[in-house]
Amino acid sequence: MKEKIAFLVKQALESALAAGDLQPVDPSPSIILQTPKIAEHGDFTTNIAMTMAASQKRSPQEVARIIMDHLEDSDHMLSKMEVAGPGFINFFITRRKWYEVLRTVHDEDKAYGTSEVGRGKTVQIEFVSANPTGPLHVGHGRCAAVGEILAAILKATGYEVEKEYYVNDSGRQIRTLGESVFVRYQQLLGKTLDLPADGYQGSYIKDLARILLDQEREGLLDMPEEEAITFCAKFAAKKILAGIREDLNAFHVSFDRWFCEQSLYNSGTVQKVIQDLKDRDIIYEDEGALWFRTRDFGDEKDRVVVRANGVETYFASDIAYHKDKFERKFDRVIDIWGADHHGYVRRVSASIQALGYDGDRFQVLLVQLVNLVRDGKPVTMSTRAGEFVTLKEVIEEVGRDAARFLFLLRHYDSPLDFDLGLAKKESNENPVYYVQYVHARISNILKKAEERGYKDICWDEDFPELINLPEEIQLIKLMAQYPEVVVQSALLMEPHRIPFYLKELAGAFHAYYHDRNKHKVVSDDVRLSGARLYLVAAIRIIVRNGLALMGVSAPEMM
């Protein structure tokens, strides 16, 4: 509906320009339609006349009237147009037109809400990418949920999407992992040793050491220490990564590709990229270290890529990794990182520009921390100290559906308080229960209606005269918003819009259903019952589709 109005306004502008009633504007003004907060102001409104007034040397109200004079509503979509306030154009949709939304929902069914806005464009999303030095915690879970639903939304809007996990399987942290496991291994053999100051202290390190001891017996003690540490590091990283894969599978998060950092070194890619940038004087030497001129590309200072001791920094492999991404010809590259990596965005963006790629094709989404609450008390999480709640534990306690929904309920750029108690409640206080219950309740209504003989409810031309209460029209208008919500979620990279919308739709349905004296769905009035069943069945379709985008189930009963 909104797109149709925007198209009519566009045609009206073209007509007014052709007639000389309005003068050309460069660039052409954007036609933005919004839903007024006050129903009396119409179904849609635009400020296009106000944005054009200065260029036309006319008042906004006069420009608005010219646009309205040239607007041809051949499909009789509008019941009224008006100029309001400082120059808004308000549009009132003919009531009967809204019922086309109901028919569209039923006709498109599972495809309702999908579109082709991204057709022909490729997007790569890299997310989670947790170091294989410990199990996934709830913060990783939020990143996983954001990445997975964002990929689903982009696919639903026509984009070709590839999901990738970057495995940091080299560098200092992996060596520290090896040291930690080797110390625990030796402790199990009776040696008195302390963990390194920056070692990993979680109980999972002891578990890995026990497995290693059962597998290797005392064999590691016969190796040179450095060789033993390397062996432990590879063993532990492989085991932990297998656990990460298992946890992500349980969370229904999958990847098209797992990219190992070590492969960039094994293939010589990191060294080649560094040499190429040295040849172009983008990397220079100072006091024995190699520095990247990131400041020339918008960063606050130059960054070290190879230390004076000859060891590459993580930035070195990140440059090579992102070069590899762009060489794969994606139209857009999206990285989803934890908020603690905010200081890293500029240097990576700078490296992409230095490599000759369009920086606008690269975007980083920073996901804020999750504050886990249990019994009203915050749960401390620290990978190094071993005091953290894993994603696996959260899923086991509250279920995948609740975890996903609550992770996605707020904008990823806002801190999230994850209440374990709330997530398990079977009441309207629990957002996922509140939404899922709509699907279950309508399913039950339709099942009972079928038992009473209402089968294969189809559109009837009498429906507009039967379901015409203001709250019923409002439900239909709300249903009409769903496709735009999906599109805006994709274009703005804001997946939280989906659960936010579903909560709003659920609230409208619950309010409608609870007033049974006025809105009884199945009654002795056969014609009215058929119309209302058609209405609520459409709501069920949208709830199911929205939950499916989120990877959340739509139960038939609860």
Beta strands, then each sheet from edge to edge (+ up, - down):
strand 1: 33-34
strand 2: 44-46
strand 3: 78-84
strand 4: 88-93
strand 5: 122-126
strand 6: 160-167
strand 7: 257-260
strand 8: 283-286
strand 9: 289-292
strand 10: 303-306
strand 11: 332-338
strand 12: 362-367
strand 13: 370-374
strand 14: 377-378
strand 15: 416-419
sheet 1: 1+ 2- 4+ 3-
sheet 2: 7+ 6+ 5+ 11+ 12+
sheet 3: 8+ 9- 10+
sheet 4: 14+ 13- 15-
end
